């Protein structure tokens, strides 16, 4: 049984699509499937190879997916598969219709807005189960997928997050995680650390260390390293492969509203969040309205205000043990870290069902 995953990661869109697909790929491989990645460009090739996958690179623009169909078709004829999983915000109806002629198709959706033809739709977001997919597909004149995998029970987290490891629970905060995405194009980490450094100069945050994750596509590495050289309270982490262990060493966190937020939920690590892309907005707003997690807002539109909100939110978490306890409970109720396995079982089940017909 062979599954092809079509996804991209680069400086513009960061690594979220690739990382969540890697979690699904690992779960598929554990269940005996052969998995191959197909990418538009080479920027994620090194990571995929490190994880044991030999990607096929189309050498095309990731934004113009219909233009790749001839190359994808030629590749598929040489290396056919049973199912194609697509994770991109640039798919089109003609693109998905073309892939559907090759094999079963699955589509990762975050927005719940435009529908595309597919045999399986996956929306693991907090609000996924609230999206009226049946109505939306019917309104678009499309068949409703046979399998709709909805809600954060399907959040495809890395295997280390399904082992029951949790963030620390103690009376005072000593270690804080700061993670702002693989690209951090708005320098959220540097801006927030700058504010925290100013507050340290005024005697705040005594005894607190800040663990700053510098993503593979960050253009602000040197700025962070200079800051850490000036303030020993900042510890810069690069090429983190076991994020669950780093989270387990921390008491609270700040994160962009992407897949990392679900990882933090599985760790029950109290956090504040923000967003910088439209596909993250709905998640941040959900956390902000339905939990005690602070939504700092859109970093791309009001950077200084958002950074101040995040700093204030972290300070409140540092000082309020009751708030940390409430957020831990709220986060723990959302996901258990086993979503990648559930997705893998559903994908393989669909292939087996088709084979039996």
C-alpha positions as CSV (number, residue, x, y, z in Angstrom):
1,X,0.0,0.0,0.0
2,X,1.5,3.3,-1.1
3,X,0.6,6.8,-0.1
4,X,1.9,10.0,-1.8
5,X,1.9,13.2,0.3
6,X,1.9,16.5,-1.7
7,X,3.0,19.3,0.6
8,X,5.5,22.2,0.8
9,X,7.7,24.0,3.3
10,X,9.8,27.1,2.6
11,X,10.6,30.6,3.9
12,X,7.3,32.1,2.8
13,X,4.9,29.5,4.3
14,X,7.3,28.0,6.9
15,X,7.2,24.3,7.9
16,X,3.7,23.7,9.4
17,X,2.4,21.8,6.4
18,X,5.4,19.6,6.2
19,X,5.6,18.9,9.9
20,X,2.0,17.8,10.3
21,X,2.3,15.6,7.2
22,X,5.5,14.1,8.6
23,X,3.5,13.0,11.7
24,X,0.9,11.4,9.5
25,X,3.6,9.8,7.3
26,X,5.3,8.3,10.4
27,X,2.0,6.9,11.6
28,X,1.3,5.4,8.1
29,X,4.8,3.9,8.0
30,X,4.3,2.3,11.4
31,X,1.3,0.6,10.0
32,X,3.2,-0.9,7.0
33,X,2.4,1.7,4.3
34,X,5.0,3.0,1.9
35,X,5.1,6.8,2.0
36,X,6.6,9.3,-0.5
37,X,6.6,13.1,-0.4
38,X,6.2,15.2,-3.5
39,X,7.2,18.9,-3.1
40,X,7.3,21.9,-5.4
41,X,10.8,23.1,-4.3
42,X,13.9,21.9,-2.4
43,X,13.7,23.9,0.8
44,X,12.2,21.1,2.8
45,X,14.2,18.3,1.1
46,X,16.9,18.2,3.8
47,X,14.4,17.8,6.7
48,X,12.4,15.1,4.8
49,X,15.6,13.1,4.1
50,X,16.6,13.4,7.8
51,X,13.3,11.8,8.7
52,X,13.9,8.9,6.3
53,X,11.8,10.0,3.3
54,X,13.2,10.5,-0.2
55,X,11.1,13.3,-1.7
56,X,10.4,13.8,-5.3
57,X,10.9,17.5,-6.2
58,X,8.8,19.0,-9.0
59,X,10.9,22.2,-9.3
60,X,7.8,24.4,-9.8
61,X,6.1,27.3,-8.1
62,X,4.2,26.1,-5.0
63,X,1.6,28.8,-5.7
64,X,0.6,27.6,-9.2
65,X,-0.3,24.0,-8.6
66,X,-2.2,23.4,-11.8
67,X,1.1,24.1,-13.7
68,X,2.7,21.0,-12.1
69,X,0.1,18.5,-13.2
70,X,2.1,17.2,-16.2
71,X,5.1,16.6,-14.1
72,X,3.0,15.0,-11.3
73,X,1.2,12.8,-13.8
74,X,4.5,11.6,-15.3
75,X,5.8,10.9,-11.8
76,X,2.7,9.0,-10.9
77,X,2.8,6.8,-14.0
78,X,6.3,5.7,-13.0
79,X,5.5,5.4,-9.3
80,X,1.7,4.8,-8.8
81,X,0.1,5.0,-5.4
82,X,-3.2,4.1,-3.7
83,X,-3.9,7.5,-2.1
84,X,-2.7,11.1,-2.5
85,X,-2.9,13.4,0.5
86,X,-2.7,17.1,-0.4
87,X,-1.8,19.8,2.1
88,X,-1.7,23.2,0.5
89,X,-3.6,26.5,0.4
90,X,-3.1,26.8,-3.3
91,X,-5.1,23.8,-4.6
92,X,-7.8,24.3,-7.1
93,X,-10.9,22.3,-8.2
94,X,-9.3,21.3,-11.5
95,X,-6.1,20.3,-9.7
96,X,-8.0,18.0,-7.2
97,X,-10.1,16.6,-10.0
98,X,-7.0,15.7,-11.9
99,X,-5.5,13.9,-8.9
100,X,-8.7,12.1,-8.3
101,X,-8.2,10.3,-11.7
102,X,-5.0,8.9,-10.4
103,X,-6.0,7.6,-7.0
104,X,-8.1,8.2,-3.9
105,X,-7.5,11.7,-2.6
106,X,-7.4,13.3,0.9
107,X,-7.3,17.0,1.5
108,X,-6.1,18.9,4.6
109,X,-8.4,21.9,5.3
110,X,-8.0,24.6,7.9
111,X,-10.3,27.3,6.7
112,X,-13.7,25.6,6.1
113,X,-14.5,28.0,3.2
114,X,-13.9,26.8,-0.3
115,X,-14.6,23.1,-1.0
116,X,-12.6,20.9,-3.3
117,X,-13.4,17.4,-4.7
118,X,-11.8,14.6,-2.5
119,X,-12.6,11.2,-1.0
120,X,-11.5,12.3,2.5
121,X,-11.4,15.8,4.1
122,X,-9.4,16.4,7.3
123,X,-9.9,19.5,9.5
124,X,-8.4,18.8,12.9
125,X,-8.8,22.3,14.2
126,X,-10.8,23.2,17.3
127,X,-13.6,24.4,15.2
128,X,-13.4,21.6,12.6
129,X,-16.5,19.7,13.8
130,X,-18.5,23.0,13.6
131,X,-17.9,23.5,9.9
132,X,-21.0,22.4,7.9
133,X,-19.1,20.3,5.4
134,X,-22.1,18.4,4.0
135,X,-23.9,21.7,3.2
136,X,-20.8,23.4,1.8
137,X,-20.0,20.5,-0.5
138,X,-23.6,20.3,-1.7
139,X,-23.7,24.1,-2.3
140,X,-20.5,23.7,-4.4
141,X,-22.0,21.0,-6.5
142,X,-19.6,18.4,-5.2
143,X,-20.0,15.0,-3.6
144,X,-19.6,14.9,0.1
145,X,-16.4,13.0,1.0
146,X,-16.9,9.5,2.3
147,X,-14.8,10.3,5.3
148,X,-14.7,13.6,7.2
149,X,-12.1,13.6,9.9
150,X,-13.0,16.6,12.0
151,X,-12.0,18.1,15.3
152,X,-8.8,18.2,17.3
153,X,-9.0,14.5,18.2
154,X,-7.3,14.2,14.8
155,X,-4.6,16.8,15.5
156,X,-1.5,15.1,13.9
157,X,1.1,15.7,16.5
158,X,4.6,14.2,16.5
159,X,4.9,10.8,18.2
160,X,6.6,12.1,21.3
161,X,3.4,14.0,22.2
162,X,1.3,10.9,22.6
163,X,3.4,9.4,25.4
164,X,1.8,11.2,28.4
165,X,4.6,13.6,29.0
166,X,3.4,16.9,30.5
167,X,4.7,20.3,31.2
168,X,5.9,21.1,34.7
169,X,3.5,21.9,37.5
170,X,5.1,23.9,40.3
171,X,4.3,26.8,42.5
172,X,6.5,29.4,40.7
173,X,7.5,29.8,37.0
174,X,11.2,29.3,36.3
175,X,11.3,28.4,32.5
176,X,9.3,29.9,29.7
177,X,9.1,28.6,26.1
178,X,8.9,31.1,23.2
179,X,8.1,29.6,19.8
180,X,7.0,31.8,16.9
181,X,7.0,29.6,13.8
182,X,9.6,28.2,11.4
183,X,10.0,31.5,9.5
184,X,9.1,34.2,12.1
185,X,9.0,36.7,9.3
186,X,7.7,39.5,11.6
187,X,10.5,38.8,14.2
188,X,8.0,38.1,16.9
189,X,10.6,36.3,19.0
190,X,13.1,39.1,18.8
191,X,10.5,41.8,19.5
192,X,9.1,39.9,22.5
193,X,12.5,39.2,24.0
194,X,13.4,42.8,23.6
195,X,10.4,43.8,25.7
196,X,11.1,41.2,28.3
197,X,14.7,42.4,28.5
198,X,13.5,46.0,29.1
199,X,11.3,44.6,31.9
200,X,14.3,42.7,33.4
201,X,16.2,46.0,33.5
202,X,13.3,47.2,35.8
203,X,13.7,44.2,38.1
204,X,10.9,42.1,36.7
205,X,11.0,38.4,35.8
206,X,13.7,37.6,38.4
207,X,14.9,34.0,38.1
208,X,13.0,33.3,34.9
209,X,14.7,31.8,31.9
210,X,13.3,32.1,28.4
211,X,13.8,29.2,25.9
212,X,13.6,30.7,22.4
213,X,13.1,28.3,19.5
214,X,14.8,29.6,16.4
215,X,13.1,28.0,13.4
216,X,14.9,26.7,10.3
217,X,13.8,29.6,8.1
218,X,14.2,32.4,10.6
219,X,16.0,35.4,9.3
220,X,16.6,36.8,12.8
221,X,19.0,34.2,14.2
222,X,21.9,36.7,14.7
223,X,19.6,39.2,16.5
224,X,18.5,36.5,18.9
225,X,22.1,35.3,19.5
226,X,23.3,38.8,20.3
227,X,20.4,39.3,22.7
228,X,21.2,36.0,24.4
229,X,24.9,37.1,24.7
230,X,23.8,40.2,26.5
231,X,21.1,38.6,28.7
232,X,21.9,35.1,30.0
233,X,18.2,34.6,30.8
234,X,17.6,34.0,27.1
235,X,18.5,30.5,25.8
236,X,18.4,30.0,22.0
237,X,17.4,26.6,20.7
238,X,18.0,25.6,17.1
239,X,17.2,22.4,15.2
240,X,14.9,21.1,17.9
241,X,13.9,17.5,17.2
242,X,12.4,16.6,20.5
243,X,10.1,19.5,21.2
244,X,8.1,17.5,23.8
245,X,11.2,17.3,26.0
246,X,11.8,21.0,25.8
247,X,8.2,21.7,26.6
248,X,8.4,19.3,29.6
249,X,11.2,21.4,31.0
250,X,9.0,24.6,30.9
251,X,6.2,26.0,33.0
252,X,4.4,28.3,30.5
253,X,4.8,29.3,26.9
254,X,4.0,31.7,24.1
255,X,3.2,30.4,20.6
256,X,1.9,31.2,17.2
257,X,-1.5,29.8,16.7
258,X,-0.5,26.8,14.6
259,X,0.1,23.1,15.2
260,X,2.4,23.9,18.2
261,X,-0.7,25.1,20.1
262,X,-2.1,21.6,19.9
263,X,1.2,20.2,21.1
264,X,1.1,22.6,24.0
265,X,-2.5,21.4,24.7
266,X,-1.3,17.7,24.8
267,X,1.4,18.7,27.2
268,X,-1.0,20.8,29.3
269,X,1.5,23.7,29.2
270,X,-0.3,27.0,29.9
271,X,0.3,29.5,27.1
272,X,-0.5,32.8,25.4
273,X,-0.9,32.9,21.6
274,X,-0.9,35.2,18.6
275,X,-1.3,34.9,14.9
276,X,0.2,36.4,11.7
277,X,-1.7,34.6,8.9
278,X,-5.3,34.3,8.1
279,X,-5.3,30.5,8.5
280,X,-4.2,31.0,12.1
281,X,-6.8,33.7,13.1
282,X,-9.7,31.4,13.7
283,X,-7.7,29.2,16.1
284,X,-6.4,32.1,18.0
285,X,-9.9,33.6,18.3
286,X,-11.2,30.2,19.5
287,X,-8.6,30.0,22.3
288,X,-9.2,33.6,23.2
289,X,-13.0,33.3,23.5
290,X,-13.4,29.7,24.9
291,X,-10.5,29.4,27.2
292,X,-8.4,31.6,29.5
293,X,-5.6,31.6,27.0
294,X,-4.8,35.2,25.9
295,X,-5.1,35.8,22.1
296,X,-2.5,38.6,21.5
297,X,-3.9,39.3,18.0
298,X,-2.4,39.7,14.5
299,X,1.3,40.3,14.6
300,X,1.4,41.2,10.9
301,X,-0.9,44.2,11.3
302,X,-0.2,45.6,14.8
303,X,3.1,44.3,15.9
304,X,3.9,46.6,18.8
305,X,0.5,46.2,20.4
306,X,0.5,42.4,20.0
307,X,4.0,42.1,21.5
308,X,2.8,44.2,24.5
309,X,-0.2,41.9,25.0
310,X,2.0,38.8,24.8
311,X,4.4,40.3,27.4
312,X,1.5,41.2,29.7
313,X,-0.1,37.7,29.2
314,X,3.2,36.0,30.1
315,X,3.6,38.2,33.2
316,X,0.1,37.3,34.4
317,X,0.8,33.6,33.9
318,X,4.1,34.0,35.8
319,X,2.2,35.5,38.8
320,X,-1.1,33.6,38.9
321,X,-0.9,29.9,39.8
322,X,-4.7,29.6,39.7
323,X,-4.8,30.8,36.1
324,X,-2.1,28.3,35.1
325,X,-4.2,25.5,36.7
326,X,-7.4,26.5,34.9
327,X,-5.6,26.7,31.5
328,X,-3.9,23.3,32.1
329,X,-7.3,21.7,32.6
330,X,-8.8,23.5,29.6
331,X,-5.9,22.4,27.3
332,X,-5.9,18.8,28.5
333,X,-9.5,18.4,27.5
334,X,-8.8,19.3,23.8
335,X,-6.4,16.7,22.5
336,X,-4.6,13.5,23.6
337,X,-1.8,13.6,21.0
338,X,-3.0,10.4,19.1
339,X,-4.5,12.2,16.1
340,X,-1.9,11.2,13.6
341,X,-2.6,7.5,14.2
342,X,-6.4,8.1,13.8
343,X,-5.8,9.8,10.5
344,X,-3.5,7.0,9.3
345,X,-6.1,4.4,10.2
346,X,-8.8,6.3,8.3
347,X,-6.6,6.7,5.2
348,X,-5.6,3.0,5.1
349,X,-9.2,2.0,5.8
350,X,-10.3,4.0,2.8
351,X,-7.7,2.2,0.6
352,X,-8.7,-1.2,1.9
353,X,-12.4,-0.4,1.4
354,X,-11.8,0.5,-2.2
355,X,-9.7,-2.6,-2.8
356,X,-12.5,-4.8,-1.6
357,X,-15.1,-3.4,-4.0
